[in-house]
Amino acid sequence: MELYTKQFGLVLKNARMDKKLTQAELAEILDISLSYLKDLEGYRNNPSLEMFVRIMRYFNLSADMVVYPEKEVDNSTRSQLERLLTQCDDGQLRVLLATAEALLSLTPEGSSSDSSENHTDSGETPAKPE
């Protein structure tokens, strides 16, 4: 279990630092003691399953990062979006679906949505070539 303790501590510390949170801030958010959080990050303690899930969900992380540390973690935009979608209720999902459909309807077929040529600073829809 020591491998998981170390890997979890690394994942937790990196996630906290990525969000620019201090240990004290994160301990307050998670409603745990600062010393317990320091023990988790310092590989001196394992979280309960409930705490593990709470932390992974708070940071929107996959448990694979801890359980399979040798695997390449997919942090692509698509994967991040898929993880976030699991936290949405039906109303939020409908809003996201409508937004995605609206964005796709503005993108001319066959062109990349990342292309700056497809967007204008004025917020107007670019004219489609004839």
C-alpha positions as CSV (number, residue, x, y, z in Angstrom):
1,M,0.0,0.0,0.0
2,E,3.0,2.3,0.3
3,L,3.2,2.9,-3.4
4,Y,-0.4,4.2,-3.3
5,T,0.4,6.4,-0.3
6,K,3.3,8.0,-2.1
7,Q,1.5,8.3,-5.4
8,F,-1.6,9.8,-3.8
9,G,0.5,12.3,-1.9
10,L,2.2,13.4,-5.1
11,V,-1.1,13.7,-7.0
12,L,-2.7,15.6,-4.1
13,K,0.2,18.1,-3.7
14,N,0.4,18.7,-7.5
15,A,-3.3,19.2,-7.8
16,R,-3.3,21.6,-4.8
17,M,-0.4,23.6,-6.3
18,D,-2.0,23.7,-9.7
19,K,-5.1,25.4,-8.1
20,K,-2.7,27.7,-6.3
21,L,-4.1,26.7,-2.9
22,T,-2.1,26.6,0.4
23,Q,-2.4,23.6,2.5
24,A,-4.4,25.6,5.0
25,E,-6.9,26.6,2.4
26,L,-7.3,23.1,1.0
27,A,-7.7,21.7,4.5
28,E,-10.5,24.2,5.2
29,I,-12.2,23.4,1.8
30,L,-12.1,19.6,2.5
31,D,-13.0,20.1,6.2
32,I,-10.0,18.2,7.5
33,S,-7.2,19.2,9.8
34,L,-4.1,20.8,8.4
35,S,-1.9,18.1,10.1
36,Y,-4.0,15.3,8.3
37,L,-3.5,17.1,5.0
38,K,0.2,17.4,5.6
39,D,0.4,13.7,6.4
40,L,-1.4,12.8,3.2
41,E,0.9,15.0,1.1
42,G,4.0,13.7,3.0
43,Y,3.2,10.0,2.4
44,R,2.6,9.4,6.1
45,N,-1.1,8.5,5.8
46,N,-3.7,7.0,3.5
47,P,-7.0,8.6,3.0
48,S,-10.2,6.8,3.7
49,L,-12.2,5.8,0.6
50,E,-14.6,8.7,1.2
51,M,-11.8,11.2,1.5
52,F,-10.0,9.8,-1.6
53,V,-13.2,10.2,-3.6
54,R,-13.9,13.7,-2.2
55,I,-10.4,14.8,-3.1
56,M,-10.3,13.3,-6.6
57,R,-13.8,14.8,-7.4
58,Y,-12.8,18.2,-6.0
59,F,-9.8,18.4,-8.3
60,N,-11.6,16.6,-11.1
61,L,-8.9,13.9,-11.3
62,S,-9.0,10.3,-12.4
63,A,-8.3,7.6,-9.8
64,D,-6.0,6.1,-12.5
65,M,-3.4,8.7,-11.6
66,V,-3.0,7.0,-8.2
67,V,-3.8,3.3,-9.0
68,Y,-1.9,3.2,-12.4
69,P,0.9,5.7,-12.0
70,E,2.9,4.1,-14.8
71,K,0.1,4.9,-17.4
72,E,0.2,8.0,-19.4
73,V,-2.6,10.3,-18.0
74,D,-4.8,11.8,-20.7
75,N,-5.3,15.5,-19.7
76,S,-6.5,16.5,-23.1
77,T,-9.2,19.0,-23.3
78,R,-11.6,16.3,-24.4
79,S,-10.8,14.1,-21.3
80,Q,-11.1,17.1,-19.0
81,L,-14.5,17.9,-20.4
82,E,-15.6,14.3,-20.1
83,R,-14.7,14.3,-16.4
84,L,-16.5,17.6,-15.9
85,L,-19.6,16.3,-17.6
86,T,-20.0,13.6,-15.0
87,Q,-20.6,16.3,-12.4
88,C,-23.3,18.1,-14.3
89,D,-27.0,17.8,-13.7
90,D,-29.6,17.5,-16.5
91,G,-30.2,21.2,-16.8
92,Q,-26.4,22.0,-17.0
93,L,-26.0,19.2,-19.6
94,R,-28.8,20.7,-21.7
95,V,-27.1,24.1,-21.6
96,L,-23.8,22.6,-22.6
97,L,-25.4,20.7,-25.4
98,A,-27.1,23.8,-26.8
99,T,-23.8,25.7,-26.5
100,A,-21.9,23.0,-28.4
101,E,-24.5,22.9,-31.1
102,A,-24.5,26.7,-31.5
103,L,-20.7,26.7,-31.7
104,L,-20.6,24.0,-34.3
105,S,-23.3,25.7,-36.4
106,L,-21.0,28.8,-36.5
107,T,-18.0,26.8,-37.8
108,P,-17.9,26.3,-41.6
109,E,-17.6,22.6,-42.6
110,G,-14.2,21.4,-43.2
111,S,-12.4,24.0,-41.2
112,S,-10.7,23.8,-37.8
113,S,-12.6,25.4,-34.9
114,D,-9.2,26.5,-33.6
115,S,-8.5,28.7,-36.6
116,S,-8.5,32.4,-35.8
117,E,-9.8,33.0,-39.3
118,N,-13.2,31.7,-38.3
119,H,-13.7,34.3,-35.6
120,T,-14.0,38.0,-35.5
121,D,-13.3,40.4,-32.6
122,S,-16.7,42.1,-33.0
123,G,-18.6,38.9,-32.0
124,E,-20.2,38.6,-35.4
125,T,-20.5,35.3,-37.2
126,P,-18.0,35.2,-40.1
127,A,-19.4,35.1,-43.6
128,K,-19.4,31.7,-45.3
129,P,-17.5,31.6,-48.6
130,E,-19.8,31.2,-51.6
